[in-house]
């Protein structure tokens, strides 16, 4: 590449020098040499500028592309966790030993919540409603675990007693049917 660039820059200089020598002049007109070089210098600078701008655009896209993916993943995860909480809130004590299907009404409501709360993330990752439902069902045990952890705090003793009365600990287990039939 550098040889080609050197040859392209040297060619007009040699042509001007050859033309001056052919006229048998002892003086070389620098203005003629400069005028011959300017179009090549402009073209070379244009190419270098284009390459530099392209490289910068690549770096920015690479950095922002990752940021966008992370942001969308976080919004999808938050929406799905909130939707899992909605399922738990809707079913309450009826969750005891219940088998949940992705087509059940509470799960459908939770899927609709995610589709409305994070539509860009769902579209970006190409998720179908069934895939969103699977994600919500997978998060239910984690949400229950968060609830159990939070209820163990002494400041929430009254709320923990209420949960123990309404949904006893032995009934807080979930059976999840993850296959779509």
N, C-alpha and C positions, 0 to 999 in steps of 0.2 A: 504494500500500500504506500509506504514512504517512498519507494523507488518511483512509483507511478506519479506521485505528487511532485517529486523533485524533477522528473522528466517534463511534466506539464508546466512547471514554473521555469525551467531552463530553456524550453523550446523557443519562446518569444525572444528571450535575451540573445540566443544564438542567431535567430533570424535577423534581428536588428544589427547585431555585430557583423554578420555576413553581408548584409545590405550595405553597411557603412564601408566595409572593406572593399566591396565591389565598386563602390564609387571612388575608391582610393582617397578617401578623406582621412586625415590624421586625427580628427576630432570625432568623438562619438557623442551623438545627441542623447543625453540622459532622458530628456522629455519623451523621446520616441520609445525608449526602453520602458519607461514608466507607463506610458500610454498602452504599450503592448501587454504589460503585466497586470494592469488593473483589472481587466475582466476575469483573469484566472484567479487573482487574489480574492476578488469578490465571490466567485463561485466556490473557492475553497472555504472561505469564511462562512458562506451560506450553508455548505454541507456540514461543517463543524458545529455551527449553531443548531442546525436541525438535529444532528446526532445528540448534542447536549440536552436539548429540550426533550427529545424522545426518551433519553435515559432518565431525566428528572420525572417525567410523566410516569414512566415505569415504576420508579421508586415510590412515588406518591400513591399510585394505584395499589402497589403491593402492601404498603403500610395501611392505607385506608380500607382496602379490601378485607384485611384481617380484622380491623376495628369494627367494620360493619358486621362481619360474621359473628364476632364476639358479642356485639350489642344485640343482634337479632336472636342469638342463642340464649342470652340472658333474659330477654323479654319473653321468649317462648317458655323458658323454664319457669319464670315467675308466674306467667299466666296459667301454665299447667298445674303448678303447685296450688295456686289459688282455686283452680277448678276442682282439684282433688279435695280441697277443703270444703268446697260447695257440695260435693257428693256426700261427704261425711256429715255436713250440717243438714242436708235434706233427709238423709236416711236415719241419722241419730242412732237410737237404740235398736232399730230394726236391722242394723248391720250385723248384729250378732249371728254368726254362722251363715250369713247370707252369701249366695253365690252371685257375683256381679258379672253381667255380660256387657260387651261393648255396645250392644243395642238397647240396653235398659234406659228408661226415661231419665233417671238422674245423670247417667253418663252422657246421654245425648245433650242434656242441658249444659253439662260441663264442657262438652266439645263445642257447642255453640258459643259459650263464653270465651273459650280460647280463640276460636275463629274470629270473634269480634274484637277481642283484646289485643291480639298480635297477628293481624292479617298479613303484614309484610313478612314476618318471620315464617309463617306457614307457607306463604307463596315462595319465599326465597329458598327454603329447604325442600319444597315440593311435597309437603305432607298431605296425605289424604285425611278425611275425617276419621277413618278407621285407625290410621296411624296415630292421630292425636288422641283417640280414645285409648289406645294401647298405652300411650305415654302417661295419660291420667291414671289409668288403673295401676300402672307400675309405681306411681308416686303415692298411692293411698297408704301403704304400710309406712312409708317415710313420714307422711303427715301425721299419722297416728303416733309414731315414735316422737316426733317433735312435740305433740300435744302431751304425751306422757312425761317427757323431760320437763316441759314448762310447768305442768301441774305439780311436779315434785318440789318446786320452789316454795319456801315457807310463806311468802307473801300471797300465794294463791291457794292457801289451805282451804278456805271456804269454797272456792270454785272447784277444787279437787274433790271435796266432800260431795258437792252437788253432782259432779260427773260420776263419782262412785255410786251414788244413789240412783241416778237416771240410767247410766250405762256402766254396769259393774265391770271391773277389770277383766274378769274371765270372759265377758261377752264382747270385748273390744277387738277380738281377732277377726280377720277378714279371710274369706276364701274367694280368690279371684279366678274367674274363667277368662283366660286371655285369648282363646281361639275364637275367631269369627266364624260362626256357622250359618 
